[in-house]
Amino acid sequence: MAELNLVAPPRPDFQSAAQERLHRKQRLAAAFRLFARYGFDEGVAGHITARDPERPDHFWVNPFGMYFGHIRASDLLLVNHDGDVVEGKHPVNAAAFAIHSQVHAARPDVVAAAHSHSMYGKSWSALGRLLDPLTQDSCAFFEDHALFDDYTGVVLDTSEGRRIARTLGDKKAIILRNHGLLTVGRSVDEAAYWFIALERSCHAQLLAEAAGKPVKIDPENARLTRSQVGSEVAGWFSFQPLYEKVVREEPDLLD
């Protein structure tokens, strides 16, 4: 991973906003299919958003109530800054708008954000703690994730979304106490991969603490490892084999 910047393939070079929009929507559909495979779906909860490349105050999101494993690029909704569905045939999840609209507004650098009620993420969130640097993989989040240490019910008001965005700050992830996880990235690929990696890190720490007293990686080496495995390009690149796999097996998601 230390040589990741040297071996990663070139990023896409878009010739138009329409081309970039299609790319983001197809990556978003693939992310939902992967979330379904990993069991990150929980009824109608959970959402991943991608900022529109031409209208930065609009974002693409999953239709409320549609199973993650059935979502295609053409099913996605375009939502404006008021929460209105500009494109699409289905309603939008009010919680998705309340949270994601504020994260996107507070972080112009963020293209995508991912949130779901995944099993190990919500289990870890109930402890009200940040993750420790216990493994090489979890070091990606060392000093780069936040804790929203509050719970006031389902997030339906944008004021609560603003509080979450303020707590997230400039970090790549946040643990929402008694709720779950949220990750962001400068691409759909990065945000989706960080969610998968954060969920696995929660799982690993829960297992390690159940088995005994884990040995933490010291801060200096945790920071070094974060620079190797926690960069923007590392998150983007790590998503590529997952994308290739799910597209080969479920090509209808591109429709």
C-alpha positions in Angstrom: 0.0 0.0 0.0 3.0 2.3 0.5 3.5 2.4 -3.3 -0.3 2.9 -4.0 0.2 6.3 -5.6 2.6 4.7 -8.1 0.6 1.7 -9.1 -3.0 3.0 -9.0 -4.6 3.3 -12.5 -5.4 6.8 -13.9 -8.6 8.3 -12.7 -11.4 8.9 -15.2 -11.1 11.9 -17.4 -14.6 13.2 -18.2 -15.3 15.1 -21.4 -18.7 16.5 -20.2 -20.9 16.8 -17.1 -23.3 14.3 -18.5 -20.5 11.7 -18.8 -19.4 12.4 -15.2 -23.0 12.2 -14.0 -23.5 8.8 -15.5 -20.2 7.6 -14.0 -21.3 8.7 -10.5 -24.7 7.2 -10.9 -23.3 3.8 -12.0 -20.8 3.8 -9.1 -23.6 4.7 -6.8 -25.8 1.8 -8.0 -22.9 -0.5 -7.6 -22.3 0.7 -4.1 -25.9 -0.2 -3.2 -25.5 -3.6 -4.7 -22.4 -4.2 -2.6 -24.1 -2.9 0.5 -26.8 -5.4 0.0 -24.3 -8.2 -0.4 -22.6 -7.2 2.8 -25.9 -7.1 4.7 -25.8 -3.4 5.3 -29.5 -3.1 4.5 -31.9 -2.8 7.4 -35.5 -2.5 6.2 -35.8 0.9 4.5 -32.9 2.5 6.5 -29.7 3.6 4.9 -28.6 5.9 2.1 -25.6 6.8 -0.1 -25.5 10.1 -2.0 -23.5 11.5 -4.8 -23.3 15.2 -5.6 -24.4 16.2 -9.1 -21.3 17.4 -11.1 -23.3 20.2 -12.8 -25.6 21.3 -9.9 -23.4 21.0 -6.7 -26.4 21.8 -4.4 -28.2 18.7 -5.8 -27.4 15.1 -5.0 -28.4 11.6 -6.3 -29.8 9.2 -3.7 -31.6 5.9 -3.5 -35.4 5.7 -3.7 -37.0 5.4 -0.3 -38.1 1.8 0.3 -36.3 0.2 -2.7 -34.1 -2.8 -1.8 -30.4 -2.0 -2.2 -29.8 -5.2 -4.2 -32.3 -4.1 -6.9 -31.2 -0.5 -7.5 -30.1 0.5 -11.0 -28.5 3.7 -12.1 -31.8 4.7 -13.7 -33.7 4.3 -10.4 -31.7 7.0 -8.5 -33.4 10.2 -7.5 -32.0 13.7 -8.0 -32.9 15.9 -4.9 -32.4 19.7 -4.7 -31.3 21.8 -1.7 -35.0 22.0 -0.6 -35.5 18.3 -0.5 -37.6 18.2 -3.7 -37.2 15.3 -6.1 -36.1 16.9 -9.4 -35.7 13.6 -11.3 -37.1 10.2 -10.4 -40.4 8.5 -9.7 -40.1 7.6 -6.0 -40.1 9.6 -2.7 -36.9 10.5 -0.9 -36.1 9.3 2.6 -36.5 12.4 4.8 -33.6 11.3 7.0 -31.4 11.0 3.9 -32.1 14.6 3.1 -31.8 15.9 6.6 -28.3 14.3 7.1 -26.8 14.3 3.6 -27.9 17.8 2.5 -26.1 19.3 5.5 -23.0 17.2 5.1 -22.7 18.2 1.4 -23.4 21.8 2.3 -20.7 21.9 5.0 -18.1 19.9 2.9 -17.7 21.3 -0.7 -14.9 18.8 -1.1 -17.2 15.8 -0.5 -18.7 14.2 -3.6 -20.4 11.2 -1.8 -21.5 10.2 1.7 -22.6 6.8 2.9 -24.7 5.8 5.9 -26.5 2.6 7.0 -27.5 0.7 10.1 -24.9 -2.1 9.5 -24.7 -4.7 12.3 -21.2 -4.1 13.6 -21.3 -0.4 13.1 -24.4 0.1 15.1 -23.2 -2.4 17.7 -19.9 -0.4 18.1 -21.8 2.9 18.1 -23.7 1.8 21.2 -20.4 2.0 23.2 -20.0 5.7 22.5 -16.3 5.4 21.7 -13.9 6.1 18.9 -12.1 3.1 17.4 -8.6 2.2 18.5 -5.7 1.6 16.1 -5.8 -2.2 16.6 -5.1 -3.4 13.0 -3.4 -2.1 9.9 -6.8 -1.6 8.3 -8.3 0.4 11.2 -5.3 2.8 11.1 -7.0 4.3 8.0 -9.3 6.0 10.5 -6.7 6.9 13.2 -7.3 10.6 14.1 -9.6 10.7 11.1 -13.0 9.8 12.4 -15.3 11.6 14.9 -17.9 10.6 17.4 -21.4 12.2 17.5 -22.0 11.5 21.2 -25.8 12.1 21.2 -29.0 10.4 20.2 -32.3 12.1 19.9 -34.3 9.8 17.6 -34.6 9.5 13.9 -32.9 12.4 12.2 -35.7 14.2 10.4 -34.7 17.9 10.9 -31.8 19.6 9.0 -30.7 21.2 12.3 -29.7 17.7 13.5 -28.0 17.1 10.2 -26.0 20.3 10.7 -24.9 19.2 14.1 -23.7 15.9 12.6 -21.8 17.8 9.8 -20.2 20.1 12.4 -19.0 17.1 14.4 -17.7 15.3 11.3 -15.6 18.4 10.6 -12.9 17.6 8.0 -12.7 13.9 8.8 -13.6 11.0 6.5 -16.0 9.2 8.9 -18.2 9.6 12.0 -19.7 7.2 14.5 -23.2 8.2 15.3 -23.9 7.0 18.9 -26.7 4.4 19.2 -27.2 4.8 15.4 -24.5 3.7 13.0 -21.7 4.9 10.8 -21.3 7.6 8.2 -18.4 8.0 5.8 -17.5 10.6 3.1 -15.2 10.8 0.1 -14.2 12.8 -2.9 -15.7 10.0 -5.0 -18.5 7.5 -4.6 -15.8 4.8 -4.7 -14.0 6.3 -1.8 -17.0 6.9 0.4 -18.4 3.4 -0.2 -15.1 1.7 0.5 -14.5 3.7 3.7 -17.9 2.5 4.9 -17.0 -1.1 4.2 -13.6 -0.7 5.9 -15.0 1.1 8.9 -17.7 -1.6 9.4 -15.0 -4.3 9.3 -12.9 -2.3 11.7 -15.8 -2.2 14.2 -16.3 -5.9 13.8 -12.6 -6.6 14.4 -12.5 -4.5 17.5 -15.6 -6.1 18.9 -14.1 -9.5 18.3 -10.7 -8.5 19.8 -12.2 -7.1 22.9 -14.5 -10.1 23.4 -11.4 -12.4 23.2 -9.1 -10.4 25.6 -7.2 -7.2 25.9 -6.1 -5.9 22.5 -2.6 -4.4 21.9 -2.9 -1.0 20.3 -0.6 0.2 17.6 1.4 3.2 18.9 0.4 6.6 17.7 3.5 7.3 15.6 3.1 4.0 13.6 -0.7 4.4 13.4 -0.2 7.8 11.7 2.4 6.4 9.3 0.0 3.5 8.5 -2.8 6.0 7.9 -0.7 7.8 5.4 -0.2 4.5 3.6 -3.7 3.0 3.7 -6.0 5.9 4.5 -5.4 8.4 1.7 -8.0 9.5 -0.9 -6.4 7.4 -3.6 -6.2 4.3 -1.3 -9.9 4.5 -0.7 -10.7 5.0 -4.4 -8.4 2.3 -5.6 -9.5 -0.3 -3.0 -13.1 0.0 -4.4 -12.1 -0.9 -7.9 -12.0 -4.7 -7.6 -15.3 -4.7 -5.8 -16.8 -2.6 -8.6 -15.5 -4.9 -11.3 -16.8 -8.0 -9.5 -20.3 -6.7 -8.9 -20.6 -5.3 -12.4 -19.5 -8.6 -14.0 -22.0 -10.5 -11.9 -24.9 -8.0 -11.9 -24.5 -5.9 -15.1 -28.1 -4.7 -15.0 -27.1 -2.2 -12.3 -25.6 0.0 -15.0 -29.0 0.4 -16.8 
